[in-house]
Amino acid sequence: MESLAEFLQKRREKAGLSITGLANKTSIKLEILEDIESGKELFLSVTQRQQLARVLKCSIKELKEHEREFRFDVVREESIDNLKRQILNHETNLKCPICGEPLITRIAKMYDLEDNLILQPKAHCVKCIFQIKE
């Protein structure tokens, strides 16, 4: 199936618009449209979907069909604990347990009430909604 990026680019070109022209006609920021067409942004807000459908002369349903679906897969606690250990061990190239895309990771430094350092692993996926934030 065609991605949102491919669909949007084809419809824009069919309408004879540059990406800047589309930004002007839809009042959507150029940077956002660039992120959508490059595949970085996989979802549209309701307003963006309405503006794009109007200018590109397609249905809202067509746009929505090309967006990536939210999947609320349950990730096993052992997998999350393992990822936390890997983050704290400064391992790189970690992958999302839901979609397999790269994880952006960091270690937050916090202090408890007794001024003891606590290292808290954090992560979020570049493509889906997975995150470790506790």
GITA-V97417 format. One record per residue. N is the residue number from 0. RES is the residue in one small letter. PSI is psi in whole degrees, 0 to 359 (none if undefined). BURIAL is 1 if it has 24 or more other ideal C-beta (glycine too) atoms within 12 Angstrom, else 0. Layout:
BEGIN
((N/RES/PSI/BURIAL) (N/RES/PSI/BURIAL))
END
This chain:
BEGIN
((0/m/145/0) (1/e/136/0) (2/s/166/0) (3/l/319/1) (4/a/312/1) (5/e/315/0) (6/f/312/1) (7/l/317/1) (8/q/316/1) (9/k/316/0) (10/r/322/1) (11/r/314/1) (12/e/321/0) (13/k/325/0) (14/a/355/0) (15/g/30/0) (16/l/143/1) (17/s/170/0) (18/i/327/1) (19/t/319/0) (20/g/320/0) (21/l/319/1) (22/a/316/1) (23/n/317/0) (24/k/331/0) (25/t/347/1) (26/s/24/0) (27/i/135/1) (28/k/140/0) (29/l/319/0) (30/e/323/0) (31/i/316/1) (32/l/322/1) (33/e/320/0) (34/d/321/0) (35/i/312/1) (36/e/338/1) (37/s/354/0) (38/g/5/0) (39/k/324/0) (40/e/125/1) (41/l/354/1) (42/f/150/1) (43/l/148/1) (44/s/165/0) (45/v/316/0) (46/t/315/0) (47/q/317/1) (48/r/316/1) (49/q/316/0) (50/q/316/1) (51/l/318/1) (52/a/318/1) (53/r/311/0) (54/v/322/1) (55/l/0/1) (56/k/53/0) (57/c/172/1) (58/s/156/0) (59/i/322/0) (60/k/319/0) (61/e/315/0) (62/l/313/1) (63/k/324/1) (64/e/334/0) (65/h/349/1) (66/e/154/1) (67/r/139/1) (68/e/142/0) (69/f/131/0) (70/r/128/0) (71/f/56/0) (72/d/141/0) (73/v/126/0) (74/v/130/1) (75/r/144/0) (76/e/324/0) (77/e/323/0) (78/s/318/0) (79/i/317/1) (80/d/320/0) (81/n/316/0) (82/l/318/1) (83/k/316/1) (84/r/317/0) (85/q/320/0) (86/i/314/1) (87/l/335/0) (88/n/9/0) (89/h/31/0) (90/e/148/0) (91/t/174/0) (92/n/38/0) (93/l/145/1) (94/k/151/1) (95/c/132/1) (96/p/349/1) (97/i/307/1) (98/c/351/0) (99/g/2/0) (100/e/166/0) (101/p/148/0) (102/l/140/1) (103/i/124/0) (104/t/158/1) (105/r/167/0) (106/i/118/0) (107/a/134/0) (108/k/123/0) (109/m/165/0) (110/y/140/0) (111/d/185/0) (112/l/338/0) (113/e/15/0) (114/d/29/0) (115/n/136/0) (116/l/132/0) (117/i/126/0) (118/l/122/0) (119/q/115/0) (120/p/138/1) (121/k/149/0) (122/a/151/1) (123/h/150/0) (124/c/148/1) (125/v/344/1) (126/k/324/1) (127/c/193/1) (128/i/2/0) (129/f/137/1) (130/q/152/0) (131/i/116/1) (132/k/359/0) (133/e/none/0))
END
